[in-house]
């Protein structure tokens, strides 16, 4: 793998803060690979390239998806046509063209790394990038340590559940629409995880 080639590509497409975030998420995914049995190269590339279109405009993201693979919009309500949900899908379109990335598992994980699909449709790689994206030290939100401890402690379901709560709690105040799958997934994860400690959802 020519990692330097991919790093140069990301550095040319995003700002410095986003580039550092991409490196941090790549390292988080490498750690996750050894914990959850992921393919190390898939995990590394998914982490590094997941935000390749993050600094693109909403219009450009949407046009790229419509030109390349409009089916990626099939499960996305129009009110969710915002960067949070579009940038991963747009990257899944540009990466094959620009870098020759053709691994469907990597592309699907990048396309849906916002966790915006039903739990049964999210691969292990996708679930890991969804959580790893939020554990990067470039994120400063309250509760990140608890999330990281669960994720890197091998408790993916618990980490995914906690992140779902954080997302549903935070997005309205940030002006980010709620994808319908997020609430469904939280209910399923609650059933899967079972009883949690009383302070589980706190950000302390």
C-alpha positions in Angstrom: 0.0 0.0 0.0 1.3 3.4 -1.0 0.2 5.2 2.1 2.1 8.4 1.3 0.2 8.7 -1.9 -3.1 8.6 -0.1 -1.9 11.0 2.6 -0.8 13.5 -0.1 -4.2 13.3 -1.7 -6.1 14.0 1.5 -3.7 16.9 2.4 -4.4 18.5 -0.9 -8.2 18.3 -0.5 -8.9 19.3 3.1 -7.8 22.0 5.5 -5.0 21.3 8.1 -7.4 20.6 10.9 -9.3 18.1 8.8 -6.1 16.5 7.7 -4.9 16.0 11.3 -8.4 14.6 12.1 -8.0 12.1 9.2 -4.7 10.9 10.5 -6.1 10.5 14.0 -9.1 8.5 12.8 -6.7 6.3 10.7 -4.8 5.5 13.9 -8.0 4.8 15.8 -9.1 2.4 13.0 -5.7 0.6 13.2 -6.3 0.1 16.9 -9.9 -1.0 16.2 -8.6 -3.6 13.6 -6.7 -5.5 16.3 -9.6 -5.3 18.7 -12.5 -6.3 16.4 -10.7 -8.4 13.8 -10.9 -6.0 10.9 -8.6 -6.2 7.9 -5.8 -3.8 8.9 -5.4 -2.3 5.4 -9.1 -1.8 5.0 -9.3 -0.2 8.4 -6.3 2.1 7.7 -7.6 3.4 4.4 -11.2 3.8 5.6 -9.9 5.9 8.5 -7.6 8.1 6.4 -10.0 8.7 3.4 -13.4 8.9 5.1 -13.5 12.7 5.0 -12.0 13.2 1.5 -15.0 15.4 0.5 -15.6 17.1 3.8 -14.4 20.5 2.6 -16.4 20.3 -0.6 -19.6 22.3 -1.0 -23.1 20.7 -0.5 -23.9 21.4 -4.2 -20.7 19.8 -5.4 -21.3 16.8 -3.1 -24.8 16.3 -4.4 -23.8 16.7 -8.0 -20.9 14.2 -7.7 -23.3 11.6 -6.2 -26.0 12.2 -8.8 -23.4 11.9 -11.6 -21.6 8.9 -10.3 -24.0 6.7 -8.3 -27.5 8.2 -7.6 -28.5 5.0 -5.8 -26.5 6.2 -2.9 -29.3 8.7 -2.3 -32.1 6.1 -2.3 -32.1 5.7 1.5 -31.5 9.4 2.3 -34.6 11.6 2.8 -34.3 15.0 1.0 -34.3 16.8 4.3 -31.0 15.0 5.0 -29.3 16.4 1.9 -26.7 18.1 4.1 -22.9 17.7 4.4 -23.2 15.4 7.4 -24.7 12.7 5.2 -23.5 13.7 1.7 -19.7 14.0 2.2 -19.1 10.3 2.8 -21.3 9.3 -0.2 -19.5 11.9 -2.4 -16.1 10.5 -1.3 -17.3 7.0 -2.2 -17.7 8.4 -5.7 -14.5 10.4 -6.1 -12.1 7.9 -4.5 -12.4 5.2 -7.2 -11.9 7.8 -9.9 -9.0 9.7 -8.2 -7.2 6.9 -6.4 -8.5 3.7 -8.0 -10.0 2.6 -4.6 -12.4 -0.2 -5.7 -12.9 -2.2 -2.5 -16.7 -2.2 -2.0 -16.3 -2.7 1.8 -14.1 0.4 2.1 -16.4 2.5 -0.1 -19.5 1.4 1.6 -18.0 2.2 5.1 -16.9 5.6 3.9 -20.3 6.3 2.3 -22.2 5.5 5.5 -19.7 6.4 8.2 -22.3 8.8 9.7 -24.1 5.6 10.7 -27.1 6.5 8.6 -28.5 3.1 7.7 -30.3 0.4 9.7 -28.1 -1.6 12.0 -28.5 -4.8 10.0 -27.1 -2.9 6.9 -24.0 -1.6 8.7 -21.0 -3.7 8.3 -18.5 -4.1 11.2 -16.1 -1.9 9.3 -18.8 0.8 8.9 -19.8 0.6 12.6 -16.2 1.0 13.6 -15.5 4.0 11.4 -18.7 5.6 12.7 -17.5 5.4 16.3 -13.8 5.9 15.6 -14.6 9.1 13.8 -15.8 10.5 17.1 -13.0 9.2 19.3 -10.3 11.1 17.5 -8.5 13.6 19.9 -9.4 16.4 17.5 -12.9 16.1 18.8 -13.4 18.0 22.1 -17.0 17.2 23.1 -17.9 16.2 26.7 -18.1 12.5 27.0 -15.4 11.5 24.5 -13.4 9.7 27.1 -16.3 7.4 28.1 -17.0 6.7 24.4 -13.3 5.9 23.7 -13.0 3.7 26.8 -15.9 1.6 25.6 -14.8 1.4 22.0 -11.2 0.6 22.6 -12.2 -1.8 25.4 -13.9 -4.0 22.9 -17.5 -3.0 23.7 -18.7 -1.9 20.3 -22.4 -2.3 21.0 -22.1 -0.1 24.1 -20.0 2.5 22.3 -22.4 2.6 19.4 -25.4 3.0 21.8 -23.7 5.8 23.7 -22.7 7.6 20.5 -26.3 7.2 19.3 -27.5 9.0 22.4 -24.9 11.7 22.0 -25.9 12.3 18.4 -29.6 12.4 19.1 -29.1 14.7 22.0 -26.7 17.1 20.1 -27.8 17.3 16.5 -30.9 19.4 16.9 -28.9 22.1 18.6 -26.3 22.0 15.8 -29.0 22.3 13.1 -28.2 18.7 11.8 -31.3 16.8 10.8 -32.0 13.4 12.5 -31.7 10.5 10.1 -34.6 8.1 10.7 -32.3 5.1 11.2 -30.6 6.6 14.2 -33.6 6.3 16.5 -34.3 2.8 15.2 -30.7 1.7 15.8 -30.7 3.1 19.3 -33.8 1.0 20.2 -32.2 -2.1 18.7 -28.9 -1.4 20.5 -30.8 -0.9 23.8 -32.3 -4.4 23.4 -29.0 -5.9 22.5 -27.0 -4.3 25.3 -29.7 -4.8 27.9 -29.6 -3.0 31.3 -26.9 -0.3 31.5 -25.6 1.5 34.6 -27.8 4.4 35.8 -25.2 7.0 34.7 -24.4 5.3 31.4 -25.7 8.1 29.2 -24.2 11.0 31.2 -21.3 12.9 29.8 -19.3 12.8 33.0 
